[in-house]
Amino acid sequence: MKKISFFVFLMSTAFLSISYAQDQNIQDLKAEAAKSITKDPNDTANQVWKKGGLFSININQGALSNWAAGGDKSSLSVASLLNLYAFYKKDRQIWDNTLDIAYGFVNTTSLGSRKADDRFDFLSKYGYQFSKDSWYASALLNFRTQFTKGYTYPGDDPKVLTSNFFSPAYILVSPGVTYQPNSNFSVSLSPVTGRWTVVSDKVLSDAGAFGVDPGKTIKTEFGAFGTVNYKANISENASYAGRLDLFSNYLHNPQNIDLYMTNMLLVKVTKLITVSLSLDMIYDDDVKSVNAEGNPAGPKVQLKELMGIGLSYRFKN
């Protein structure tokens, strides 16, 4: 009897031990499953390149037949814009690159085809941070030109050629300092900037257009340069981007500041339809205007305003 009792005691003890071990294993598994998984920041590589862009195209067409109120029989206008960007940031280094390409024209029965917009603008800026206050030692390269011939239309007289491909083209190299607290705002300043104006068209260069000496194709300037870039999301569906460039030529009338400013407002109506408004302003003391009679006149502020609604598509990595 004592042997049976001892055997039962051993079996009971073994059973309780096994049950406790299984229960403890289950509790341990539950505890492990309840733990939240956290990722070590060092295991995640930072994205050093941000790339993307915007493409938009606006088309307007109209036709009249026996229209008592009058007007052109037909009209067609097209405006297109391509904006590309590639921004690099790693440690103390930044490298911002943007490319703006725009082209537009208007065709009417009475006036024929006329260019409404024409721009090629590439900007590249490299910076190395030397201060905790977001100051960078920087170098900037800018290239601007247009694609096709441009004219003025003085009344009933023949049109007058005023621009062409690489006529003018502006090349600017500017080492200096940049203040860039975030990706939406930057100010770059340089007291030692070189700027070259290229006029490759023989007719325009012979006329001394855009400040080159008559018969020459390149004009060299040396001076001070400053640029301000700003962009912002005004709302969920509206965004703004602007740029202001200022240049003073040490070699000729340094008190006359050349100005180049662009402004672009985009309002998204639907996923693919966008309303755009752009305003550009240029003042260059060496660029002569053309009066209503087609004769050269003094420098004036140049303004260009475009507004349209059309298809747009954004893309980014």
C-alpha positions in Angstrom: 0.0 0.0 0.0 2.8 2.3 0.9 4.5 1.5 -2.5 1.3 2.4 -4.3 0.9 5.7 -2.3 4.5 6.6 -3.0 4.0 5.9 -6.8 0.9 8.0 -6.9 2.8 10.9 -5.1 5.6 10.7 -7.7 3.1 10.7 -10.6 1.2 13.7 -9.2 4.4 15.6 -8.7 5.6 15.0 -12.2 2.2 15.9 -13.7 2.1 19.2 -11.7 5.7 20.0 -12.8 4.8 19.4 -16.5 1.6 21.4 -16.2 3.5 24.3 -14.6 6.2 24.3 -17.2 3.7 24.3 -20.1 1.8 27.1 -18.4 5.0 29.1 -17.9 5.9 28.6 -21.6 2.5 29.8 -22.7 2.8 32.9 -20.5 6.3 33.6 -21.9 5.0 33.3 -25.5 2.1 35.7 -24.7 4.5 38.2 -23.2 6.8 38.1 -26.3 3.9 38.5 -28.6 2.7 41.5 -26.6 6.0 43.4 -27.0 6.0 46.2 -29.6 8.6 46.0 -32.3 10.8 49.1 -32.5 13.2 49.8 -35.4 16.7 51.0 -34.6 17.2 54.4 -36.4 20.7 53.2 -37.4 19.1 50.4 -39.4 17.2 52.8 -41.6 19.2 54.6 -44.4 18.4 58.2 -44.9 17.1 59.2 -48.3 19.9 61.4 -49.8 18.2 62.2 -53.1 14.7 63.7 -53.5 13.6 63.8 -57.1 10.4 64.7 -58.9 8.6 67.3 -61.0 5.5 68.7 -62.6 4.2 68.7 -66.1 1.2 70.8 -67.2 -0.4 71.8 -70.4 -3.2 74.3 -71.1 -5.1 74.4 -74.4 -7.8 76.9 -75.4 -9.6 76.9 -78.7 -12.4 79.0 -80.2 -14.2 79.4 -83.5 -16.8 81.9 -84.8 -19.1 81.8 -87.8 -21.4 84.7 -88.8 -21.0 86.0 -85.2 -22.8 89.3 -85.0 -20.6 90.6 -82.1 -17.5 90.1 -84.2 -14.1 88.5 -83.4 -11.5 86.2 -85.0 -12.9 83.3 -87.0 -10.6 80.9 -85.0 -8.1 81.0 -82.2 -5.9 78.5 -80.5 -3.5 78.9 -77.6 -1.2 76.3 -76.0 0.9 76.7 -72.9 3.1 73.9 -71.5 5.4 73.7 -68.5 7.9 71.1 -67.3 9.5 71.5 -63.9 12.1 69.0 -62.7 14.1 68.9 -59.5 16.8 66.8 -57.8 17.8 67.7 -54.3 20.7 66.0 -52.5 21.3 66.2 -48.7 23.8 64.2 -46.7 25.6 65.2 -43.5 26.8 68.7 -44.1 26.4 68.7 -47.9 23.5 69.9 -50.0 23.2 70.0 -53.8 20.0 71.5 -55.3 19.2 71.2 -59.0 16.1 72.6 -60.8 15.1 72.8 -64.5 12.2 74.8 -65.8 11.1 74.5 -69.4 8.1 76.4 -70.7 6.7 77.0 -74.2 3.5 78.5 -75.4 2.0 80.1 -78.5 -1.2 81.8 -79.7 -2.7 81.5 -83.2 -5.5 83.6 -84.4 -7.0 84.3 -87.9 -6.0 87.9 -87.9 -2.6 87.8 -86.2 -1.3 84.4 -87.2 1.0 82.5 -84.9 2.9 84.3 -82.1 5.0 83.1 -79.3 3.5 83.6 -75.8 6.1 81.9 -73.6 9.6 80.4 -74.2 12.0 79.6 -71.3 14.8 77.2 -70.5 16.2 77.8 -67.0 18.7 75.4 -65.3 19.9 76.2 -61.7 22.4 74.1 -59.7 23.7 75.0 -56.2 26.1 73.1 -54.0 26.7 73.9 -50.4 28.8 72.7 -47.4 27.5 73.6 -44.0 30.0 75.4 -41.8 27.7 76.8 -39.1 24.9 75.3 -36.9 22.8 78.3 -38.0 22.2 76.8 -41.4 25.0 78.8 -43.2 26.7 77.1 -46.1 29.8 77.8 -48.2 28.2 77.5 -51.7 28.8 77.7 -55.4 25.9 78.4 -57.9 25.6 77.8 -61.6 22.7 79.2 -63.7 22.0 78.9 -67.4 19.0 80.6 -69.1 17.9 80.9 -72.8 15.0 80.2 -75.1 14.2 77.9 -77.9 12.8 79.8 -80.9 12.7 83.2 -82.5 10.9 86.1 -80.9 9.5 89.2 -82.5 7.9 92.5 -81.8 5.0 93.7 -84.0 5.1 97.5 -84.5 1.6 98.3 -85.9 1.3 97.6 -89.6 5.1 97.4 -90.2 6.9 94.1 -90.6 7.7 92.2 -87.5 11.1 92.9 -85.9 13.4 90.0 -84.7 14.3 90.5 -81.0 15.5 87.1 -79.8 16.5 83.6 -80.9 18.0 80.4 -79.6 21.1 81.3 -77.6 20.3 84.9 -78.3 20.4 85.8 -75.6 21.8 83.0 -73.3 22.9 83.9 -69.8 25.6 81.9 -67.9 26.3 82.8 -64.3 28.9 81.4 -61.9 28.6 82.5 -58.3 30.7 81.3 -55.4 29.6 82.7 -52.0 27.5 81.8 -48.9 24.0 80.5 -48.6 21.5 80.7 -45.7 19.1 77.7 -46.0 17.2 76.9 -42.7 14.9 74.4 -44.6 14.1 73.1 -48.0 11.5 75.9 -48.7 13.7 79.0 -48.2 17.2 80.0 -49.1 19.3 83.2 -49.6 22.6 83.1 -51.5 25.0 86.0 -51.6 28.3 86.5 -53.6 30.6 89.5 -54.0 32.5 87.8 -56.8 30.2 86.6 -59.6 30.9 86.2 -63.3 28.1 86.5 -65.8 28.3 86.0 -69.6 25.7 87.1 -72.1 25.8 85.2 -75.4 24.1 86.4 -78.6 24.8 83.8 -81.3 22.4 85.2 -83.9 24.4 87.3 -86.4 21.6 89.9 -87.0 21.1 90.5 -83.3 24.9 90.5 -82.5 25.6 93.0 -85.4 22.9 95.3 -83.9 24.5 95.1 -80.4 21.4 93.4 -78.9 21.3 92.6 -75.1 24.4 94.8 -74.4 27.0 93.0 -76.5 29.4 95.1 -78.5 28.1 95.3 -82.2 29.5 92.3 -84.1 30.5 90.5 -80.9 28.7 87.4 -79.6 29.8 87.4 -75.9 29.7 90.0 -73.2 31.5 89.4 -69.9 30.4 91.0 -66.6 31.9 90.8 -63.1 30.0 91.9 -60.0 27.9 91.1 -57.0 25.0 88.7 -57.0 22.2 87.7 -54.7 19.3 85.3 -55.0 16.2 84.4 -52.9 14.2 81.2 -53.4 10.9 80.5 -51.6 8.2 77.9 -52.0 5.2 77.1 -49.8 2.1 75.0 -49.6 -0.6 77.7 -49.1 -3.3 75.1 -48.6 -3.8 71.4 -49.3 -4.6 72.3 -53.0 -2.5 75.5 -53.6 1.2 76.0 -53.8 3.5 78.9 -54.6 7.1 79.1 -55.8 9.1 82.3 -56.3 12.7 83.4 -57.1 14.4 86.8 -57.1 17.9 87.4 -58.7 19.8 90.6 -58.3 23.1 91.5 -60.1 25.3 94.5 -60.0 28.0 94.9 -62.6 31.2 96.3 -61.1 32.6 97.2 -64.6 29.7 99.4 -65.8 27.1 101.4 -63.8 27.2 99.3 -60.7 24.4 101.4 -59.2 22.0 100.0 -61.8 20.8 96.7 -60.4 19.7 94.0 -62.9 16.6 92.1 -61.7 15.1 88.8 -62.6 12.0 87.5 -60.8 9.6 84.6 -61.3 6.4 83.7 -59.5 4.2 80.6 -60.0 0.9 79.9 -58.2 -0.7 76.5 -58.8 -4.2 75.6 -57.5 -5.3 72.0 -57.9 -9.0 71.7 -58.9 -9.0 67.9 -59.2 -6.3 65.2 -59.3 -5.4 66.1 -62.9 -6.8 69.6 -63.5 -4.9 72.6 -62.2 -5.2 76.4 -62.5 -1.9 78.2 -62.9 -0.9 81.8 -62.7 2.7 83.0 -63.5 4.2 86.5 -63.3 7.8 87.2 -64.5 9.6 90.5 -64.2 13.0 91.4 -65.8 15.0 94.6 -65.7 18.4 94.7 -67.4 20.0 98.1 -67.9 21.9 96.8 -70.9 18.8 95.5 -72.7 17.1 98.1 -74.9 13.4 98.1 -75.6 11.6 98.5 -78.9 9.0 101.3 -79.2 5.7 101.2 -81.1 7.4 102.3 -84.3 9.9 99.5 -84.1 12.9 101.7 -83.1 15.3 101.0 -80.3 14.4 102.7 -77.0 15.8 102.8 -73.5 15.7 99.9 -71.0 12.3 99.2 -69.4 10.8 96.8 -66.9 9.7 93.6 -68.8 6.6 91.9 -67.5 5.0 88.7 -68.5 1.7 87.3 -67.0 0.1 84.0 -68.0 -3.0 82.3 -66.6 -4.5 79.0 -67.6 -6.4 75.9 -66.7 -5.4 72.5 -67.9 -4.0 69.1 -67.2 -1.1 68.6 -64.8 0.7 65.7 -63.3 3.1 65.6 -60.4 5.7 62.8 -59.8 8.4 62.2 -57.2 10.5 59.3 -55.8 
